[in-house]
Amino acid sequence: MAERQAVAYLGEAHPLASVARDRCRSVHPLTRRRVSGVACGRCWEFAIRADERVVVELDLPAEPVADPDLVDEVAVERAVDGEAVRLSKAERRAALLRLIDRGLLPSQAGDRLGMSGASVQAVLADGEVAA
């Protein structure tokens, strides 16, 4: 039972999945047994321990609190370039406004970002994104 929970936890949704996957592919390219298809146990452990070291060395909180107004500029730029990226409300707003500034109509910008017409109108009306 505990092993199944660990496998579910160490999946694609884990914040360190890309770190573990990239390391496993470069260090163990022939490994076929990967936890949740992402990385071997050693690479998961490497990624998690490295992350813990950074938290300790930089005196960061163990469980950071997300700032809903924080905008990841890289994610916004990727979305603006047409990549399917999960964005926060603040990031969707930034991406929409950036696309409009580049000359797209609001409906075209919304289509590129996968936003409904109601969401686009909400951003333009009062800065909030409809659900």
N, CA, C and O atoms as CSV, one atom per row, in Angstrom:
chain,resi,resn,atom,element,x,y,z
A,1,MET,N,N,0.826,-1.196,0.000
A,1,MET,CA,C,0.000,0.000,0.000
A,1,MET,C,C,0.868,1.257,0.000
A,1,MET,O,O,0.631,2.166,-0.796
A,2,ALA,N,N,1.861,1.323,0.873
A,2,ALA,CA,C,2.745,2.492,0.936
A,2,ALA,C,C,3.519,2.647,-0.365
A,2,ALA,O,O,3.796,3.768,-0.791
A,3,GLU,N,N,3.874,1.524,-1.004
A,3,GLU,CA,C,4.619,1.598,-2.267
A,3,GLU,C,C,3.760,2.234,-3.360
A,3,GLU,O,O,4.271,3.009,-4.169
A,4,ARG,N,N,2.458,1.920,-3.396
A,4,ARG,CA,C,1.570,2.516,-4.390
A,4,ARG,C,C,1.453,4.015,-4.180
A,4,ARG,O,O,1.442,4.780,-5.144
A,5,GLN,N,N,1.366,4.444,-2.911
A,5,GLN,CA,C,1.279,5.871,-2.623
A,5,GLN,C,C,2.558,6.573,-3.070
A,5,GLN,O,O,2.494,7.667,-3.631
A,6,ALA,N,N,3.716,5.963,-2.831
A,6,ALA,CA,C,4.988,6.559,-3.244
A,6,ALA,C,C,5.052,6.684,-4.756
A,6,ALA,O,O,5.517,7.697,-5.277
A,7,VAL,N,N,4.588,5.659,-5.464
A,7,VAL,CA,C,4.606,5.696,-6.917
A,7,VAL,C,C,3.713,6.822,-7.425
A,7,VAL,O,O,4.098,7.543,-8.345
A,8,ALA,N,N,2.539,6.983,-6.846
A,8,ALA,CA,C,1.634,8.050,-7.266
A,8,ALA,C,C,2.247,9.413,-6.965
A,8,ALA,O,O,2.127,10.337,-7.770
A,9,TYR,N,N,2.886,9.543,-5.843
A,9,TYR,CA,C,3.491,10.814,-5.447
A,9,TYR,C,C,4.670,11.166,-6.355
A,9,TYR,O,O,4.845,12.328,-6.723
A,10,LEU,N,N,5.472,10.174,-6.715
A,10,LEU,CA,C,6.646,10.404,-7.548
A,10,LEU,C,C,6.298,10.243,-9.028
A,10,LEU,O,O,6.905,9.440,-9.737
A,11,GLY,N,N,5.326,11.009,-9.474
A,11,GLY,CA,C,4.895,10.943,-10.859
A,11,GLY,C,C,5.167,12.232,-11.605
A,11,GLY,O,O,5.920,13.086,-11.136
A,12,GLU,N,N,4.555,12.368,-12.762
A,12,GLU,CA,C,4.755,13.532,-13.621
A,12,GLU,C,C,4.360,14.840,-12.946
A,12,GLU,O,O,4.902,15.894,-13.279
A,13,ALA,N,N,3.416,14.785,-11.995
A,13,ALA,CA,C,2.950,16.008,-11.350
A,13,ALA,C,C,3.901,16.507,-10.258
A,13,ALA,O,O,3.745,17.627,-9.773
A,14,HIS,N,N,4.871,15.698,-9.873
A,14,HIS,CA,C,5.809,16.095,-8.815
A,14,HIS,C,C,6.643,17.281,-9.305
A,14,HIS,O,O,7.078,17.290,-10.457
A,15,PRO,N,N,6.874,18.283,-8.446
A,15,PRO,CA,C,7.644,19.461,-8.873
A,15,PRO,C,C,9.064,19.151,-9.347
A,15,PRO,O,O,9.644,19.930,-10.104
A,16,LEU,N,N,9.624,18.036,-8.915
A,16,LEU,CA,C,10.994,17.695,-9.311
A,16,LEU,C,C,11.054,16.625,-10.404
A,16,LEU,O,O,12.126,16.094,-10.696
A,17,ALA,N,N,9.911,16.311,-11.004
A,17,ALA,CA,C,9.872,15.245,-12.010
A,17,ALA,C,C,10.813,15.523,-13.179
A,17,ALA,O,O,11.510,14.616,-13.634
A,18,SER,N,N,10.843,16.734,-13.661
A,18,SER,CA,C,11.701,17.028,-14.825
A,18,SER,C,C,13.176,16.912,-14.458
A,18,SER,O,O,13.987,16.488,-15.281
A,19,VAL,N,N,13.530,17.286,-13.226
A,19,VAL,CA,C,14.929,17.175,-12.777
A,19,VAL,C,C,15.322,15.705,-12.710
A,19,VAL,O,O,16.366,15.308,-13.227
A,20,ALA,N,N,14.471,14.895,-12.063
A,20,ALA,CA,C,14.759,13.469,-11.931
A,20,ALA,C,C,14.804,12.795,-13.305
A,20,ALA,O,O,15.694,11.986,-13.568
A,21,ARG,N,N,13.850,13.123,-14.182
A,21,ARG,CA,C,13.795,12.522,-15.513
A,21,ARG,C,C,15.038,12.857,-16.333
A,21,ARG,O,O,15.647,11.974,-16.938
A,22,ASP,N,N,15.414,14.149,-16.349
A,22,ASP,CA,C,16.577,14.562,-17.138
A,22,ASP,C,C,17.848,13.891,-16.649
A,22,ASP,O,O,18.672,13.455,-17.453
A,23,ARG,N,N,18.012,13.804,-15.324
A,23,ARG,CA,C,19.207,13.166,-14.778
A,23,ARG,C,C,19.224,11.680,-15.132
A,23,ARG,O,O,20.258,11.138,-15.521
A,24,CYS,N,N,18.078,11.033,-14.995
A,24,CYS,CA,C,18.014,9.589,-15.266
A,24,CYS,C,C,18.314,9.300,-16.738
A,24,CYS,O,O,19.009,8.335,-17.056
A,25,ARG,N,N,17.797,10.123,-17.613
A,25,ARG,CA,C,18.044,9.909,-19.044
A,25,ARG,C,C,19.510,10.124,-19.409
A,25,ARG,O,O,20.027,9.470,-20.315
A,26,SER,N,N,20.181,11.039,-18.706
A,26,SER,CA,C,21.585,11.289,-19.046
A,26,SER,C,C,22.524,10.324,-18.331
A,26,SER,O,O,23.534,9.916,-18.906
A,27,VAL,N,N,22.216,9.952,-17.096
A,27,VAL,CA,C,23.113,9.095,-16.316
A,27,VAL,C,C,22.802,7.617,-16.521
A,27,VAL,O,O,23.716,6.792,-16.550
A,28,HIS,N,N,21.532,7.275,-16.663
A,28,HIS,CA,C,21.105,5.874,-16.808
A,28,HIS,C,C,20.213,5.715,-18.044
A,28,HIS,O,O,19.044,5.357,-17.901
A,29,PRO,N,N,20.721,5.965,-19.232
A,29,PRO,CA,C,19.859,5.952,-20.427
A,29,PRO,C,C,19.235,4.590,-20.733
A,29,PRO,O,O,18.210,4.527,-21.412
A,30,LEU,N,N,19.820,3.519,-20.254
A,30,LEU,CA,C,19.287,2.192,-20.565
A,30,LEU,C,C,18.363,1.643,-19.480
A,30,LEU,O,O,17.823,0.546,-19.630
A,31,THR,N,N,18.173,2.387,-18.392
A,31,THR,CA,C,17.311,1.929,-17.307
A,31,THR,C,C,15.880,1.841,-17.794
A,31,THR,O,O,15.338,2.790,-18.360
A,32,ARG,N,N,15.281,0.693,-17.566
A,32,ARG,CA,C,13.886,0.511,-17.978
A,32,ARG,C,C,12.940,0.607,-16.794
A,32,ARG,O,O,11.763,0.924,-16.964
A,33,ARG,N,N,13.445,0.336,-15.594
A,33,ARG,CA,C,12.591,0.413,-14.399
A,33,ARG,C,C,12.649,1.826,-13.857
A,33,ARG,O,O,13.611,2.221,-13.200
A,34,ARG,N,N,11.614,2.568,-14.141
A,34,ARG,CA,C,11.530,3.949,-13.669
A,34,ARG,C,C,10.263,4.095,-12.837
A,34,ARG,O,O,9.197,3.622,-13.232
A,35,VAL,N,N,10.378,4.743,-11.699
A,35,VAL,CA,C,9.233,4.963,-10.829
A,35,VAL,C,C,8.239,5.849,-11.571
A,35,VAL,O,O,8.583,6.952,-11.995
A,36,SER,N,N,7.024,5.375,-11.725
A,36,SER,CA,C,5.951,6.079,-12.446
A,36,SER,C,C,6.367,6.458,-13.865
A,36,SER,O,O,5.821,7.401,-14.438
A,37,GLY,N,N,7.324,5.736,-14.435
A,37,GLY,CA,C,7.774,6.012,-15.780
A,37,GLY,C,C,8.615,7.272,-15.915
A,37,GLY,O,O,8.903,7.704,-17.031
A,38,VAL,N,N,9.018,7.873,-14.786
A,38,VAL,CA,C,9.736,9.144,-14.811
A,38,VAL,C,C,11.232,8.942,-14.673
A,38,VAL,O,O,11.999,9.333,-15.552
A,39,ALA,N,N,11.651,8.330,-13.571
A,39,ALA,CA,C,13.082,8.176,-13.283
A,39,ALA,C,C,13.283,7.003,-12.331
A,39,ALA,O,O,12.356,6.572,-11.645
A,40,CYS,N,N,14.510,6.497,-12.304
A,40,CYS,CA,C,14.813,5.417,-11.369
A,40,CYS,C,C,14.855,5.984,-9.943
A,40,CYS,O,O,14.916,7.198,-9.748
A,41,GLY,N,N,14.822,5.109,-8.979
A,41,GLY,CA,C,14.827,5.524,-7.579
A,41,GLY,C,C,16.040,6.360,-7.206
A,41,GLY,O,O,15.925,7.317,-6.442
A,42,ARG,N,N,17.209,6.002,-7.745
A,42,ARG,CA,C,18.423,6.765,-7.421
A,42,ARG,C,C,18.347,8.195,-7.939
A,42,ARG,O,O,18.806,9.121,-7.270
A,43,CYS,N,N,17.782,8.381,-9.106
A,43,CYS,CA,C,17.677,9.731,-9.663
A,43,CYS,C,C,16.608,10.548,-8.946
A,43,CYS,O,O,16.772,11.755,-8.768
A,44,TRP,N,N,15.509,9.903,-8.530
A,44,TRP,CA,C,14.522,10.599,-7.709
A,44,TRP,C,C,15.184,11.061,-6.411
A,44,TRP,O,O,15.020,12.208,-5.995
A,45,GLU,N,N,15.932,10.156,-5.778
A,45,GLU,CA,C,16.588,10.510,-4.515
A,45,GLU,C,C,17.581,11.660,-4.730
A,45,GLU,O,O,17.642,12.579,-3.913
A,46,PHE,N,N,18.348,11.621,-5.805
A,46,PHE,CA,C,19.305,12.685,-6.100
A,46,PHE,C,C,18.585,14.032,-6.216
A,46,PHE,O,O,19.015,15.020,-5.620
A,47,ALA,N,N,17.487,14.069,-6.985
A,47,ALA,CA,C,16.745,15.320,-7.200
A,47,ALA,C,C,16.163,15.849,-5.895
A,47,ALA,O,O,16.230,17.049,-5.627
A,48,ILE,N,N,15.598,14.971,-5.089
A,48,ILE,CA,C,14.979,15.389,-3.832
A,48,ILE,C,C,16.029,15.874,-2.846
A,48,ILE,O,O,15.832,16.896,-2.188
A,49,ARG,N,N,17.142,15.158,-2.733
A,49,ARG,CA,C,18.200,15.584,-1.799
A,49,ARG,C,C,18.846,16.896,-2.247
A,49,ARG,O,O,19.166,17.742,-1.412
A,50,ALA,N,N,19.040,17.072,-3.546
A,50,ALA,CA,C,19.614,18.330,-4.044
A,50,ALA,C,C,18.675,19.493,-3.737
A,50,ALA,O,O,19.119,20.574,-3.350
A,51,ASP,N,N,17.395,19.268,-3.909
A,51,ASP,CA,C,16.410,20.308,-3.600
A,51,ASP,C,C,16.441,20.641,-2.106
A,51,ASP,O,O,16.379,21.810,-1.725
A,52,GLU,N,N,16.537,19.623,-1.272
A,52,GLU,CA,C,16.610,19.854,0.181
A,52,GLU,C,C,17.854,20.661,0.548
A,52,GLU,O,O,17.792,21.543,1.404
A,53,ARG,N,N,18.991,20.360,-0.100
A,53,ARG,CA,C,20.222,21.111,0.188
A,53,ARG,C,C,20.060,22.593,-0.146
A,53,ARG,O,O,20.508,23.454,0.611
A,54,VAL,N,N,19.433,22.884,-1.256
A,54,VAL,CA,C,19.214,24.279,-1.646
A,54,VAL,C,C,18.327,24.977,-0.621
A,54,VAL,O,O,18.595,26.119,-0.247
A,55,VAL,N,N,17.282,24.309,-0.167
A,55,VAL,CA,C,16.381,24.887,0.837
A,55,VAL,C,C,17.156,25.219,2.106
A,55,VAL,O,O,16.973,26.294,2.678
A,56,VAL,N,N,18.018,24.312,2.553
A,56,VAL,CA,C,18.787,24.531,3.782
A,56,VAL,C,C,19.831,25.624,3.576
A,56,VAL,O,O,19.953,26.528,4.404
A,57,GLU,N,N,20.587,25.548,2.477
A,57,GLU,CA,C,21.660,26.518,2.238
A,57,GLU,C,C,21.144,27.945,2.074
A,57,GLU,O,O,21.807,28.895,2.491
A,58,LEU,N,N,19.977,28.100,1.477
A,58,LEU,CA,C,19.437,29.439,1.245
A,58,LEU,C,C,18.426,29.856,2.312
A,58,LEU,O,O,17.808,30.916,2.215
A,59,ASP,N,N,18.266,29.003,3.339
A,59,ASP,CA,C,17.350,29.277,4.445
A,59,ASP,C,C,15.945,29.587,3.935
A,59,ASP,O,O,15.313,30.552,4.364
A,60,LEU,N,N,15.467,28.750,3.011
A,60,LEU,CA,C,14.133,28.912,2.452
A,60,LEU,C,C,13.117,28.167,3.305
A,60,LEU,O,O,13.486,27.227,4.010
A,61,PRO,N,N,11.865,28.555,3.261
A,61,PRO,CA,C,10.850,27.800,4.003
A,61,PRO,C,C,10.680,26.408,3.381
A,61,PRO,O,O,10.716,26.252,2.161
A,62,ALA,N,N,10.499,25.418,4.231
A,62,ALA,CA,C,10.345,24.043,3.741
A,62,ALA,C,C,9.095,23.907,2.876
A,62,ALA,O,O,9.105,23.186,1.879
A,63,GLU,N,N,8.037,24.584,3.247
A,63,GLU,CA,C,6.794,24.560,2.483
A,63,GLU,C,C,6.468,25.984,2.061
A,63,GLU,O,O,5.795,26.701,2.801
A,64,PRO,N,N,6.924,26.409,0.897
A,64,PRO,CA,C,6.672,27.795,0.471
A,64,PRO,C,C,5.189,28.041,0.219
A,64,PRO,O,O,4.456,27.149,-0.209
A,65,VAL,N,N,4.776,29.249,0.490
A,65,VAL,CA,C,3.401,29.671,0.237
A,65,VAL,C,C,3.377,30.373,-1.117
A,65,VAL,O,O,4.155,31.293,-1.367
A,66,ALA,N,N,2.486,29.934,-1.974
A,66,ALA,CA,C,2.401,30.506,-3.318
A,66,ALA,C,C,1.798,31.900,-3.257
A,66,ALA,O,O,0.811,32.133,-2.559
A,67,ASP,N,N,2.394,32.813,-3.986
A,67,ASP,CA,C,1.882,34.171,-4.114
A,67,ASP,C,C,1.006,34.206,-5.367
A,67,ASP,O,O,1.521,34.041,-6.473
A,68,PRO,N,N,-0.310,34.418,-5.219
A,68,PRO,CA,C,-1.189,34.371,-6.392
A,68,PRO,C,C,-0.915,35.482,-7.399
A,68,PRO,O,O,-1.327,35.381,-8.554
A,69,ASP,N,N,-0.233,36.528,-6.984
A,69,ASP,CA,C,0.071,37.635,-7.895
A,69,ASP,C,C,1.436,37.502,-8.567
A,69,ASP,O,O,1.807,38.329,-9.399
A,70,LEU,N,N,2.175,36.462,-8.205
A,70,LEU,CA,C,3.492,36.244,-8.789
A,70,LEU,C,C,3.336,35.803,-10.242
A,70,LEU,O,O,2.518,34.936,-10.547
A,71,VAL,N,N,4.116,36.398,-11.129
A,71,VAL,CA,C,4.043,36.067,-12.552
A,71,VAL,C,C,5.371,35.449,-12.981
A,71,VAL,O,O,6.429,36.068,-12.863
A,72,ASP,N,N,5.294,34.231,-13.475
A,72,ASP,CA,C,6.462,33.539,-14.022
A,72,ASP,C,C,6.608,34.006,-15.469
A,72,ASP,O,O,5.878,33.555,-16.352
A,73,GLU,N,N,7.553,34.911,-15.701
A,73,GLU,CA,C,7.726,35.512,-17.024
A,73,GLU,C,C,8.082,34.478,-18.090
A,73,GLU,O,O,7.681,34.613,-19.246
A,74,VAL,N,N,8.825,33.457,-17.708
A,74,VAL,CA,C,9.188,32.416,-18.674
A,74,VAL,C,C,7.938,31.649,-19.103
A,74,VAL,O,O,7.749,31.386,-20.290
A,75,ALA,N,N,7.090,31.291,-18.150
A,75,ALA,CA,C,5.853,30.583,-18.484
A,75,ALA,C,C,4.960,31.450,-19.367
A,75,ALA,O,O,4.360,30.954,-20.321
A,76,VAL,N,N,4.871,32.738,-19.053
A,76,VAL,CA,C,4.059,33.649,-19.864
A,76,VAL,C,C,4.601,33.710,-21.289
A,76,VAL,O,O,3.832,33.626,-22.246
A,77,GLU,N,N,5.900,33.854,-21.437
A,77,GLU,CA,C,6.489,33.945,-22.773
A,77,GLU,C,C,6.278,32.651,-23.557
A,77,GLU,O,O,6.021,32.685,-24.760
A,78,ARG,N,N,6.386,31.508,-22.872
A,78,ARG,CA,C,6.146,30.231,-23.550
A,78,ARG,C,C,4.701,30.143,-24.025
A,78,ARG,O,O,4.437,29.673,-25.131
A,79,ALA,N,N,3.763,30.594,-23.188
A,79,ALA,CA,C,2.351,30.579,-23.569
A,79,ALA,C,C,2.103,31.520,-24.744
A,79,ALA,O,O,1.368,31.181,-25.671
A,80,VAL,N,N,2.709,32.687,-24.704
A,80,VAL,CA,C,2.569,33.665,-25.785
A,80,VAL,C,C,3.111,33.083,-27.098
A,80,VAL,O,O,2.586,33.370,-28.173
A,81,ASP,N,N,4.151,32.274,-27.001
A,81,ASP,CA,C,4.742,31.649,-28.189
A,81,ASP,C,C,3.933,30.450,-28.691
A,81,ASP,O,O,4.294,29.826,-29.689
A,82,GLY,N,N,2.823,30.131,-27.984
A,82,GLY,CA,C,1.937,29.073,-28.456
A,82,GLY,C,C,2.081,27.742,-27.756
A,82,GLY,O,O,1.379,26.791,-28.099
A,83,GLU,N,N,2.972,27.648,-26.783
A,83,GLU,CA,C,3.146,26.387,-26.056
A,83,GLU,C,C,2.028,26.225,-25.023
A,83,GLU,O,O,1.618,27.197,-24.388
A,84,ALA,N,N,1.544,25.006,-24.860
A,84,ALA,CA,C,0.515,24.727,-23.856
A,84,ALA,C,C,1.178,24.686,-22.484
A,84,ALA,O,O,1.891,23.737,-22.159
A,85,VAL,N,N,0.940,25.714,-21.687
A,85,VAL,CA,C,1.565,25.857,-20.379
A,85,VAL,C,C,0.475,26.129,-19.359
A,85,VAL,O,O,-0.450,26.897,-19.624
A,86,ARG,N,N,0.577,25.512,-18.206
A,86,ARG,CA,C,-0.374,25.789,-17.129
A,86,ARG,C,C,-0.012,27.133,-16.505
A,86,ARG,O,O,1.104,27.326,-16.021
A,87,LEU,N,N,-0.966,28.053,-16.523
A,87,LEU,CA,C,-0.724,29.406,-16.019
A,87,LEU,C,C,-1.657,29.724,-14.854
A,87,LEU,O,O,-2.783,29.232,-14.781
A,88,SER,N,N,-1.162,30.553,-13.956
A,88,SER,CA,C,-2.005,31.073,-12.878
A,88,SER,C,C,-2.905,32.165,-13.458
A,88,SER,O,O,-2.751,32.546,-14.618
A,89,LYS,N,N,-3.833,32.662,-12.661
A,89,LYS,CA,C,-4.702,33.752,-13.133
A,89,LYS,C,C,-3.877,34.970,-13.525
A,89,LYS,O,O,-4.107,35.576,-14.572
A,90,ALA,N,N,-2.919,35.322,-12.683
A,90,ALA,CA,C,-2.078,36.493,-12.969
A,90,ALA,C,C,-1.262,36.284,-14.242
A,90,ALA,O,O,-1.069,37.222,-15.016
A,91,GLU,N,N,-0.784,35.063,-14.462
A,91,GLU,CA,C,0.004,34.765,-15.663
A,91,GLU,C,C,-0.871,34.778,-16.918
A,91,GLU,O,O,-0.442,35.251,-17.970
A,92,ARG,N,N,-2.112,34.253,-16.805
A,92,ARG,CA,C,-3.022,34.307,-17.961
A,92,ARG,C,C,-3.309,35.754,-18.342
A,92,ARG,O,O,-3.352,36.103,-19.522
A,93,ARG,N,N,-3.501,36.580,-17.334
A,93,ARG,CA,C,-3.755,38.005,-17.591
A,93,ARG,C,C,-2.553,38.634,-18.299
A,93,ARG,O,O,-2.719,39.349,-19.287
A,94,ALA,N,N,-1.345,38.370,-17.797
A,94,ALA,CA,C,-0.135,38.931,-18.397
A,94,ALA,C,C,0.036,38.456,-19.834
A,94,ALA,O,O,0.383,39.243,-20.715
A,95,ALA,N,N,-0.206,37.173,-20.071
A,95,ALA,CA,C,-0.060,36.620,-21.426
A,95,ALA,C,C,-1.094,37.223,-22.366
A,95,ALA,O,O,-0.772,37.579,-23.500
A,96,LEU,N,N,-2.330,37.339,-21.904
A,96,LEU,CA,C,-3.377,37.917,-22.741
A,96,LEU,C,C,-3.040,39.354,-23.118
A,96,LEU,O,O,-3.141,39.732,-24.285
A,97,LEU,N,N,-2.648,40.143,-22.148
A,97,LEU,CA,C,-2.324,41.545,-22.421
A,97,LEU,C,C,-1.098,41.674,-23.320
A,97,LEU,O,O,-1.030,42.577,-24.155
A,98,ARG,N,N,-0.133,40.779,-23.153
A,98,ARG,CA,C,1.049,40.818,-24.008
A,98,ARG,C,C,0.687,40.513,-25.459
A,98,ARG,O,O,1.196,41.155,-26.378
A,99,LEU,N,N,-0.193,39.531,-25.662
A,99,LEU,CA,C,-0.622,39.197,-27.023
A,99,LEU,C,C,-1.415,40.339,-27.654
A,99,LEU,O,O,-1.257,40.625,-28.841
A,100,ILE,N,N,-2.257,40.985,-26.870
A,100,ILE,CA,C,-3.016,42.123,-27.388
A,100,ILE,C,C,-2.065,43.262,-27.748
A,100,ILE,O,O,-2.245,43.930,-28.766
A,101,ASP,N,N,-1.043,43.482,-26.897
A,101,ASP,CA,C,-0.040,44.513,-27.196
A,101,ASP,C,C,0.710,44.212,-28.491
A,101,ASP,O,O,1.188,45.127,-29.162
A,102,ARG,N,N,0.814,42.929,-28.841
A,102,ARG,CA,C,1.520,42.543,-30.066
A,102,ARG,C,C,0.614,42.603,-31.296
A,102,ARG,O,O,1.030,42.242,-32.397
A,103,GLY,N,N,-0.629,43.064,-31.104
A,103,GLY,CA,C,-1.504,43.277,-32.245
A,103,GLY,C,C,-2.611,42.266,-32.449
A,103,GLY,O,O,-3.389,42.412,-33.391
A,104,LEU,N,N,-2.719,41.241,-31.607
A,104,LEU,CA,C,-3.800,40.285,-31.766
A,104,LEU,C,C,-5.085,40.872,-31.208
A,104,LEU,O,O,-5.064,41.649,-30.253
A,105,LEU,N,N,-6.193,40.498,-31.807
A,105,LEU,CA,C,-7.492,40.856,-31.254
A,105,LEU,C,C,-7.679,40.078,-29.951
A,105,LEU,O,O,-7.103,39.002,-29.790
A,106,PRO,N,N,-8.474,40.606,-29.021
A,106,PRO,CA,C,-8.692,39.875,-27.765
A,106,PRO,C,C,-9.172,38.442,-27.976
A,106,PRO,O,O,-8.739,37.535,-27.264
A,107,SER,N,N,-10.057,38.229,-28.941
A,107,SER,CA,C,-10.550,36.866,-29.194
A,107,SER,C,C,-9.434,35.958,-29.709
A,107,SER,O,O,-9.372,34.784,-29.342
A,108,GLN,N,N,-8.551,36.497,-30.560
A,108,GLN,CA,C,-7.425,35.709,-31.074
A,108,GLN,C,C,-6.448,35.374,-29.946
A,108,GLN,O,O,-5.950,34.252,-29.859
A,109,ALA,N,N,-6.182,36.353,-29.090
A,109,ALA,CA,C,-5.278,36.124,-27.954
A,109,ALA,C,C,-5.863,35.068,-27.025
A,109,ALA,O,O,-5.154,34.177,-26.558
A,110,GLY,N,N,-7.159,35.177,-26.763
A,110,GLY,CA,C,-7.822,34.186,-25.911
A,110,GLY,C,C,-7.770,32.795,-26.508
A,110,GLY,O,O,-7.536,31.820,-25.795
A,111,ASP,N,N,-7.987,32.694,-27.817
A,111,ASP,CA,C,-7.906,31.390,-28.493
A,111,ASP,C,C,-6.515,30.784,-28.343
A,111,ASP,O,O,-6.384,29.593,-28.063
A,112,ARG,N,N,-5.484,31.590,-28.526
A,112,ARG,CA,C,-4.120,31.093,-28.423
A,112,ARG,C,C,-3.836,30.554,-27.023
A,112,ARG,O,O,-3.090,29.589,-26.856
A,113,LEU,N,N,-4.441,31.193,-26.018
A,113,LEU,CA,C,-4.199,30.797,-24.628
A,113,LEU,C,C,-5.220,29.786,-24.122
A,113,LEU,O,O,-5.135,29.353,-22.973
A,114,GLY,N,N,-6.178,29.404,-24.949
A,114,GLY,CA,C,-7.185,28.441,-24.524
A,114,GLY,C,C,-8.171,29.021,-23.525
A,114,GLY,O,O,-8.714,28.299,-22.689
A,115,MET,N,N,-8.405,30.332,-23.611
A,115,MET,CA,C,-9.318,31.010,-22.693
A,115,MET,C,C,-10.686,31.156,-23.351
A,115,MET,O,O,-10.790,31.360,-24.561
A,116,SER,N,N,-11.719,31.051,-22.546
A,116,SER,CA,C,-13.068,31.268,-23.046
A,116,SER,C,C,-13.285,32.753,-23.288
A,116,SER,O,O,-12.546,33.595,-22.778
A,117,GLY,N,N,-14.299,33.059,-24.066
A,117,GLY,CA,C,-14.641,34.451,-24.307
A,117,GLY,C,C,-14.977,35.179,-23.017
A,117,GLY,O,O,-14.650,36.355,-22.859
A,118,ALA,N,N,-15.639,34.472,-22.078
A,118,ALA,CA,C,-15.984,35.087,-20.788
A,118,ALA,C,C,-14.731,35.429,-19.996
A,118,ALA,O,O,-14.674,36.472,-19.345
A,119,SER,N,N,-13.730,34.563,-20.046
A,119,SER,CA,C,-12.482,34.837,-19.327
A,119,SER,C,C,-11.763,36.039,-19.916
A,119,SER,O,O,-11.241,36.881,-19.185
A,120,VAL,N,N,-11.737,36.115,-21.237
A,120,VAL,CA,C,-11.093,37.250,-21.899
A,120,VAL,C,C,-11.800,38.536,-21.507
A,120,VAL,O,O,-11.152,39.521,-21.154
A,121,GLN,N,N,-13.114,38.532,-21.568
A,121,GLN,CA,C,-13.878,39.730,-21.222
A,121,GLN,C,C,-13.667,40.117,-19.756
A,121,GLN,O,O,-13.585,41.303,-19.436
A,122,ALA,N,N,-13.580,39.124,-18.866
A,122,ALA,CA,C,-13.363,39.417,-17.450
A,122,ALA,C,C,-12.008,40.075,-17.235
A,122,ALA,O,O,-11.895,41.014,-16.448
A,123,VAL,N,N,-10.981,39.594,-17.925
A,123,VAL,CA,C,-9.642,40.192,-17.803
A,123,VAL,C,C,-9.676,41.632,-18.288
A,123,VAL,O,O,-9.129,42.522,-17.637
A,124,LEU,N,N,-10.305,41.864,-19.411
A,124,LEU,CA,C,-10.344,43.190,-19.984
A,124,LEU,C,C,-11.222,44.152,-19.160
A,124,LEU,O,O,-10.964,45.355,-19.113
A,125,ALA,N,N,-12.257,43.604,-18.518
A,125,ALA,CA,C,-13.182,44.441,-17.755
A,125,ALA,C,C,-12.617,44.864,-16.406
A,125,ALA,O,O,-12.640,46.043,-16.053
A,126,ASP,N,N,-12.111,43.890,-15.657
A,126,ASP,CA,C,-11.692,44.240,-14.293
A,126,ASP,C,C,-10.427,43.542,-13.823
A,126,ASP,O,O,-10.089,43.621,-12.642
A,127,GLY,N,N,-9.736,42.875,-14.697
A,127,GLY,CA,C,-8.462,42.272,-14.299
A,127,GLY,C,C,-8.598,40.897,-13.687
A,127,GLY,O,O,-7.590,40.280,-13.342
A,128,GLU,N,N,-9.795,40.404,-13.544
A,128,GLU,CA,C,-9.990,39.074,-12.977
A,128,GLU,C,C,-10.284,38.097,-14.112
A,128,GLU,O,O,-10.836,38.478,-15.144
A,129,VAL,N,N,-9.909,36.829,-13.909
A,129,VAL,CA,C,-10.154,35.804,-14.911
A,129,VAL,C,C,-11.316,34.945,-14.438
A,129,VAL,O,O,-11.287,34.424,-13.323
A,130,ALA,N,N,-12.341,34.790,-15.275
A,130,ALA,CA,C,-13.482,33.959,-14.920
A,130,ALA,C,C,-13.058,32.507,-14.884
A,130,ALA,O,O,-12.115,32.116,-15.573
A,131,ALA,N,N,-13.742,31.706,-14.091
A,131,ALA,CA,C,-13.405,30.288,-13.948
A,131,ALA,C,C,-13.751,29.513,-15.191
A,131,ALA,O,O,-13.534,28.302,-15.244
